[in-house]
């Protein structure tokens, strides 16, 4: 019992030393046809910035926001290395979010510190430092739907204990609250200084086995966003949810 208590205390101290995450960095959404996906995203009111060429064949488009967050449309035409193989395997079940990046200070070395603290990082999670680039131009942020930030990611799974432990180690503050997805429900919410993660039961997964079920984008003008959301969108007082078929395999929420 004494050894167990000492071990738990050591782990708690190690977790405390992990720098806190500021919030969500970006979400790479894997797509089989980048050109078609780009057309769908432009039809949703997003301005897209072309990505740079990658040596492994990866191609991408960026829906960027002024705070450094973004949704990245990404495709891997062929399996040439471990990352492209991961994308090709993911795409066997269709388009959809493949990874989730949290924003960390540049010197945080978050994954190493979490591992040293005994906290497992899910395979689909990694860490970034924002996506601002010297090649960004005002037109890259001029979204017709009035979007200006990626503020929330919705995770669904039968067992999210690993995610919950990681979020706690990253400094999230947990509480229970009412959410719409798009139907109202009570859910566990992990808040960061910039953005939040909602934890849902596995039945809310859009594609079975994929934990990232939804992405929320803040908009300045909800009426403008509604005009792009499509006739099958679900609207509430403060937001509108785009149907997963239009949003490339996940629920996209435009939220005022």
C-alpha positions in Angstrom: 0.0 0.0 0.0 2.8 2.4 0.9 4.6 1.7 -2.5 1.4 2.2 -4.4 0.7 5.5 -2.6 4.3 6.7 -3.4 3.9 5.7 -7.0 0.6 7.6 -7.4 2.2 10.6 -5.8 5.1 10.5 -8.1 2.8 10.2 -11.1 0.7 13.1 -9.9 3.8 15.3 -9.5 5.0 14.3 -13.0 1.7 15.1 -14.6 1.7 18.5 -12.8 5.0 19.3 -14.5 3.5 18.9 -18.0 2.9 22.3 -19.6 -0.8 23.0 -20.1 -2.3 23.0 -23.6 -3.7 26.4 -24.7 -6.4 24.7 -26.8 -7.1 23.1 -30.1 -4.5 23.6 -32.9 -6.0 21.9 -35.9 -7.8 18.9 -37.3 -6.6 17.1 -40.4 -9.6 15.7 -42.3 -8.5 12.9 -44.7 -10.3 12.9 -48.1 -10.0 10.6 -51.0 -10.5 13.3 -53.7 -8.9 16.6 -52.7 -10.4 18.6 -55.6 -13.9 17.4 -54.8 -13.5 18.0 -51.1 -12.2 21.5 -51.8 -15.3 22.2 -53.9 -17.5 21.0 -51.0 -15.7 23.2 -48.5 -15.9 26.2 -50.7 -19.6 25.5 -51.1 -19.8 25.6 -47.3 -18.4 29.2 -47.4 -14.7 28.5 -46.6 -11.8 30.2 -48.3 -9.0 27.6 -48.9 -5.3 28.1 -49.1 -3.4 25.6 -51.2 -0.8 23.5 -49.3 2.8 23.0 -50.2 4.1 19.9 -52.0 5.2 17.0 -49.7 8.0 14.5 -50.6 5.8 11.6 -49.6 3.0 12.7 -52.0 0.6 14.2 -49.5 -1.5 17.0 -50.8 -3.6 19.4 -48.7 -5.8 22.5 -48.6 -6.1 24.7 -45.5 -9.2 26.4 -44.1 -7.3 28.8 -41.9 -8.4 31.2 -39.1 -6.7 34.3 -37.7 -5.9 32.8 -34.3 -3.7 30.0 -35.9 -6.3 27.3 -35.8 -7.4 25.5 -38.9 -9.2 22.6 -40.6 -6.9 20.8 -43.0 -8.2 18.8 -45.9 -5.5 16.2 -46.7 -5.0 13.3 -49.0 -2.4 10.7 -49.6 -2.7 9.3 -53.2 -0.3 6.4 -52.4 1.2 4.6 -49.4 4.8 5.7 -49.5 5.7 5.8 -45.8 4.1 5.2 -42.4 2.0 8.4 -42.4 0.6 7.9 -45.9 -0.1 4.3 -45.1 -2.1 5.5 -42.1 -4.1 7.9 -44.3 -4.7 5.2 -46.9 -6.0 2.8 -44.2 -8.2 5.5 -42.7 -9.7 6.3 -46.1 -10.9 2.7 -46.6 -13.9 3.8 -44.5 -14.4 7.0 -46.4 -13.6 10.7 -45.7 -13.3 12.0 -42.2 -11.2 13.5 -39.5 -8.0 11.5 -39.0 -6.0 13.4 -36.3 -6.4 16.0 -33.6 -3.6 18.5 -32.8 -3.5 20.5 -29.5 -1.7 23.8 -29.3 1.3 23.7 -27.0 4.1 26.2 -26.3 7.1 25.6 -28.7 9.4 24.3 -25.9 6.8 22.1 -24.2 7.8 18.7 -25.6 4.4 17.6 -24.5 4.3 14.1 -25.9 7.6 13.1 -24.2 6.6 14.7 -20.9 3.2 12.9 -21.0 4.9 9.6 -21.7 7.4 10.1 -18.9 4.5 10.9 -16.6 2.8 7.6 -17.6 0.1 9.2 -19.6 -0.7 7.6 -22.9 -1.3 9.8 -25.9 -3.9 8.3 -28.3 -2.5 7.4 -31.7 -4.7 10.1 -33.4 -3.4 12.9 -31.2 -0.4 15.1 -31.7 0.8 18.6 -30.8 1.4 21.8 -32.7 2.3 25.4 -32.3 -0.3 27.1 -34.4 -0.5 27.3 -38.2 0.4 30.9 -38.9 2.6 31.2 -42.0 4.5 34.1 -43.7 2.6 33.2 -46.9 -0.8 33.8 -45.3 -2.8 36.5 -47.0 -6.0 38.3 -45.9 -8.0 36.4 -48.6 -7.1 33.1 -46.8 -9.1 34.3 -43.8 -12.0 35.8 -45.8 -14.6 33.1 -45.2 -18.0 33.9 -46.7 -19.6 31.9 -43.9 -18.0 34.4 -41.4 -15.9 31.7 -39.6 -13.0 33.0 -37.6 -11.8 30.2 -35.2 -11.9 26.4 -34.6 -13.2 26.3 -31.0 -14.4 22.8 -30.2 -13.8 19.1 -31.1 -16.4 16.4 -30.3 -15.0 13.0 -29.3 -17.2 9.9 -29.1 -16.2 6.4 -27.9 -17.3 3.5 -25.7 -14.2 4.0 -23.6 -12.6 7.5 -23.5 -10.6 7.0 -20.3 -7.3 7.4 -22.2 -8.4 10.7 -23.7 -9.9 11.9 -20.4 -6.6 11.2 -18.6 -4.6 12.9 -21.3 -6.9 16.0 -21.3 -6.6 16.2 -17.5 -2.8 16.0 -17.7 -2.8 18.8 -20.3 -4.6 21.1 -17.8 -8.3 20.8 -19.0 -11.0 21.7 -16.6 -13.9 19.3 -16.6 -17.6 20.0 -16.1 -20.9 18.7 -17.2 -23.1 20.8 -19.4 -25.9 20.9 -21.9 -24.8 20.6 -25.5 -26.5 20.1 -28.8 -25.1 17.5 -31.2 -27.5 18.5 -32.8 -30.1 17.2 -30.3 -29.8 18.5 -26.7 -28.1 16.3 -24.1 -25.9 16.4 -21.1 -22.2 15.8 -21.7 -18.8 16.0 -20.1 -16.8 19.0 -21.4 -13.1 19.6 -21.1 -12.3 23.3 -21.2 -9.0 24.9 -22.2 -8.1 28.6 -22.3 -8.9 28.5 -26.0 -11.5 26.0 -26.9 -12.9 22.8 -25.5 -13.4 19.0 -26.1 -16.7 17.3 -25.6 -16.8 13.6 -24.6 -19.7 11.6 -25.9 -20.8 8.0 -25.8 -19.7 5.7 -28.7 -23.1 5.7 -30.3 -22.5 9.2 -31.5 -19.6 8.2 -33.7 -20.3 9.1 -37.4 -18.1 6.3 -38.6 -17.7 3.4 -36.2 -14.2 3.3 -34.7 -13.5 7.0 -35.4 -13.4 9.0 -32.2 -13.5 12.5 -33.8 -17.2 12.9 -34.5 -17.6 16.7 -34.8 -15.8 20.0 -35.2 -17.2 23.4 -34.1 -16.2 26.6 -35.9 -17.0 30.0 -34.4 -18.8 32.4 -36.8 -19.5 36.1 -36.5 -22.8 36.0 -38.4 -24.9 32.9 -37.9 -27.4 33.9 -40.6 -24.5 34.0 -43.1 -23.3 30.6 -42.0 -26.9 29.1 -42.3 -27.0 30.2 -46.0 -24.1 27.8 -46.6 -25.1 25.0 -44.3 -27.5 23.3 -46.8 -31.2 22.3 -46.7 -30.5 19.3 -44.5 -28.7 21.3 -41.7 -30.1 21.3 -38.2 -30.4 24.7 -36.5 -30.7 25.7 -32.9 -30.8 29.1 -31.3 -27.0 29.6 -31.2 -25.7 27.3 -34.0 -26.3 25.2 -37.1 -25.0 21.7 -37.8 -24.0 20.7 -41.3 -25.0 17.1 -42.3 -21.9 14.8 -42.2 -22.4 13.9 -45.8 -21.7 17.6 -46.8 -19.0 18.1 -44.1 -16.8 15.2 -45.2 -17.7 12.5 -42.6 -18.2 14.5 -39.4 -20.7 16.9 -37.9 -19.6 20.5 -38.6 -21.1 23.1 -36.3 -21.2 26.8 -37.1 -21.6 28.5 -33.7 -22.2 32.1 -33.0 
